[in-house]
Amino acid sequence: MPDESLSITDNRTGKQYELAVSDGTIRAIELRQIKASEDDFGLMAYDPSFLNTASCRSTITYIDGDKGILRYRGYPIEQLVGEHSHLEVAYLLLYGELPNEAEFRQWSDDIRKHIELPPAVLQLIRSFPPGGFPMAMLATAVASLSNFYPEGRSVLDPQVRLLQIHRLLAQVTALSAQVFRRLQGLPPTQPARGLSYAGTFLQMAFDQVPEPVVEKAMDALLILHADHEQNCSTSAMRGVGSSQCDPYLTTAAAIGALSGPLHGGANEAVIRMLEGIGSKDRVPGHVQRVKEGELRLMGFGHRIYKNYDPRAKIIKQLAHEVFEVTGSDPLLDVALELERIALQDDYFISRKLYPNVDFYSGLIYQALGFPPSMSTVLFALARTAGWLTQWEELARDREQKIARPRQIYEGPPVRDVPVRKSSPVAPS
Ligand code: CMC
């Protein structure tokens, strides 16, 4: 038996089992040996919404939710923001180390050369109604790339995977910018040379080279959203990718997962909520409605963080810096008041509900010139680095198979289809 183990007595049979414990975890498949009878299928773990299930081993991102810690490859997020660019962080995520100068030049070139979108994809984006759902536009456009790069389906080839990673990292900037321009009813733009990743995106979105302060804020937001271990969209990425689906369709699935208001869509929902509240004096009434269960406080709470989300701390500070340059937004005062009141209230204290990454980010995006509906697209732009890294890690993990959870069947037992009294009438 290994050093650490768990003894289980099955009170149905009186049998005893020893399960190995490693990394504070038992292997759920080992439960299968525990059977009530010979023809029993074996014990399963029931875990709706994966509250307590580790689906993989990962070396990418570390979170301590109780202490409010987030690290990429061991580096505290606070040290990466401001010191390094998003593209360097994307390299760090993928390769495990920050790039040296030569590595960074090569990495930037490898990505930059894929930034041109197929003209038909630009046409596709232009075919969407300007009032459409930007996350659906992005997901459709990303999925459509599968038609242009069929070699992407050779997901077992590491060189092919790397090429698709370069291409997706480049094209998601162009796609996000062109989705923004479609929302504004503006024609597509061309990328300029010599700008950073964030700068290239902003230049394509606004058709002008961004102010350094705007580029810096955008870059920080990209880093803060780059990865967050096994969240809903990353689990979608891994789940869909586990079928050996190509990275374009897989990333489109992750974008769909991110769009929901309980996940990335919360950043837009926060702005809508703050607009709905309208002024500081109406905050207590809103909080009361939340406490009565009528609404959720958007941008608050997290499955893992039971402390202040470290990303929200940095973003709050960033919001103050950006507003100093762009001029204040009255919604920031509403947000600050909402946070102040919620953090003193026993409802939120007892449930350990703190502001999360989405609470202040939408306000900054607005200050940078984006409408609220673009907020989640900007989240997706940033998270693409994390999704692709997790997808690559999945592809290299020999323990991984197709994701296929089980269920507890609660439907009717076998029964006979009733015999019809007359033959069916064909529809006219
Ligand atoms: N407002 C009010 N009550 C809340 C909130 C909230 N935002 N979040 C959780 N609760 C309450 C919930 O009602 C429950 O109370 P009770 O025990 O009395 O039933 C308790 O807190 C635990 O909630 P839960 O739903 O079991 O928690 P969860 O881990 O399943 O959900 C969450 C996490 C993020 C979906 C949730 O906190 C939420 O809906 N927050 C608002 C949406 C949001 O901001 N999402 C962004 C998440 S962070 C970034 C990202 O993932 O993209």
Boltz pocket constraint, residues with backbone or C-beta under 6 A from the ligand:
constraints:
  - pocket:
      binder: B
      contacts: [[A, 231], [A, 261], [A, 262], [A, 263], [A, 264], [A, 265], [A, 266], [A, 290], [A, 295], [A, 296], [A, 297], [A, 298], [A, 299], [A, 300], [A, 301], [A, 302], [A, 303], [A, 304], [A, 351], [A, 353], [A, 356], [A, 357], [A, 358]]
      max_distance: 6.0
